[in-house]
Structure formats: C-alpha cells, structure tokens
Amino acid sequence: MRLFGVTAVSAILLAVLAGPALAEDDYNGPLQFEDGMYTESWFLQSFLDLHEDLETAREAGKRFVIMWELKGCPYCKETHFKNFADDEIRHFVRGNFEVLQLNIQGSRMVTDFDGEEVEERDLAAKYGVRFTPTFQFFPESVEGLEDRAAKKREVARIPGYFRPPHFLAMFRYVQERAYTSEDFRSYLKRQLKGS
C-alpha cells in the first residue's frame, strides 16, 4: 500500500513538472474559427487592452507581438500550416512571445497603448497595417509608448508572409534585441552566413 502511495505521488509530481513540456509536444495543428480564420491554441487570450497585454507578456518574461490576419488570406493559412507547424519555430515563438491575433477587418473593440478604444480595422489603419499576415513587435516595456506616434511604437514588423527560416530569424532578432544595433537585413545576412 505504501509503495503504491509513493509511486502515485511520484507519478503526479512528474506529470506536474513535465506538464508544460508535454503540452507543447501535444500540438495538433491550427484551430479554425466558425468564420474560417485559423488560430493557435497557445495564442494570447486577451481583453484586447494592448497596455495590459504587453505588461502580461513582460511579467511572463516574454515579448508582445500582434499577428494581423484576414479570413481567406492564403498566406495567413500558410503561416499556420507551415511556419507554426514547424516544431522549432512553434517552440521558440511560444516560449518567448505572447501572440495576440487581430483581424484587419474586424470590429472588436481594442484599447490602444494611448487609451484610445477603436475597432480592430481602425487600429490596423492607425498603425498602417495593409497586408496580411503582418506581425508587429513591441518593446519590452510600455513606458513612453502612449506618447509616441502609433507607427513609432513597434520595434520590428513582418509585413506579409516570411518563409520559415526568415520568419524564425525575425523572432530571434526581436528576442535578442538585435534591432537596437542593426537592421534586420544585416542580422539575417549574418545568420545565414552562420556567424
């Protein structure tokens, strides 16, 4: 009886400790909303307050990124079925970023960093987002963001579809804060050369 108790406790402890690792390996592909858009089960569930979302990411030791999508967008679908389906990419992004998915034509109300409440489509226009998918990467802290012009708030952007190696490189570029010392092209060139 005692042996069973120790074994059961050990099994429970192992499950608790290994839970996040096991959950990450339990990937079954993207999910599809009723409207036809795709999403990932690990994307940020949000009250659509960008200030809070960035703070939540920072407290978790992660960076905050917005993924803009559109129903029927073939490159958005490609991002889900090819880029995020890649284990290395998914594990890196999931481990280092909180991803908020927004619809470039959506009508949900979002509170911007400056406190302005606007529909998703108006927020996209405010930030000059014209293509899908677009990824907007933001600084590590909300400090001073409300005082900057909308287009000066982000630290990097993926304006359209990037193939998996370039996609992962952009997320690494932001996570490493390489944007503080070089542009993405220079960073990518160095990464591809293996230096």
Rosetta blueprint (number, residue, H / E / L):
1 M L
2 R H
3 L H
4 F H
5 G H
6 V H
7 T H
8 A H
9 V H
10 S H
11 A H
12 I H
13 L H
14 L H
15 A H
16 V H
17 L H
18 A H
19 G H
20 P H
21 A H
22 L H
23 A H
24 E H
25 D H
26 D L
27 Y L
28 N L
29 G L
30 P L
31 L E
32 Q E
33 F L
34 E L
35 D L
36 G L
37 M L
38 Y E
39 T E
40 E L
41 S L
42 W L
43 F L
44 L L
45 Q L
46 S L
47 F L
48 L L
49 D E
50 L H
51 H H
52 E H
53 D H
54 L H
55 E H
56 T H
57 A H
58 R H
59 E H
60 A L
61 G L
62 K L
63 R E
64 F E
65 V E
66 I E
67 M E
68 W E
69 E E
70 L L
71 K L
72 G L
73 C L
74 P H
75 Y H
76 C H
77 K H
78 E H
79 T H
80 H H
81 F H
82 K H
83 N H
84 F L
85 A L
86 D L
87 D H
88 E H
89 I H
90 R H
91 H H
92 F H
93 V H
94 R H
95 G H
96 N H
97 F E
98 E E
99 V E
100 L E
101 Q E
102 L E
103 N E
104 I L
105 Q L
106 G L
107 S L
108 R L
109 M E
110 V E
111 T E
112 D L
113 F L
114 D L
115 G L
116 E L
117 E E
118 V E
119 E E
120 E H
121 R H
122 D H
123 L H
124 A H
125 A H
126 K H
127 Y L
128 G L
129 V L
130 R L
131 F L
132 T L
133 P L
134 T E
135 F E
136 Q E
137 F E
138 F L
139 P L
140 E L
141 S L
142 V L
143 E L
144 G L
145 L H
146 E H
147 D H
148 R L
149 A L
150 A H
151 K H
152 K H
153 R L
154 E L
155 V L
156 A E
157 R E
158 I E
159 P E
160 G L
161 Y L
162 F L
163 R L
164 P H
165 P H
166 H H
167 F H
168 L H
169 A H
170 M H
171 F H
172 R H
173 Y H
174 V H
175 Q H
176 E L
177 R L
178 A H
179 Y H
180 T H
181 S L
182 E L
183 D L
184 F H
185 R H
186 S H
187 Y H
188 L H
189 K H
190 R H
191 Q H
192 L H
193 K H
194 G L
195 S L
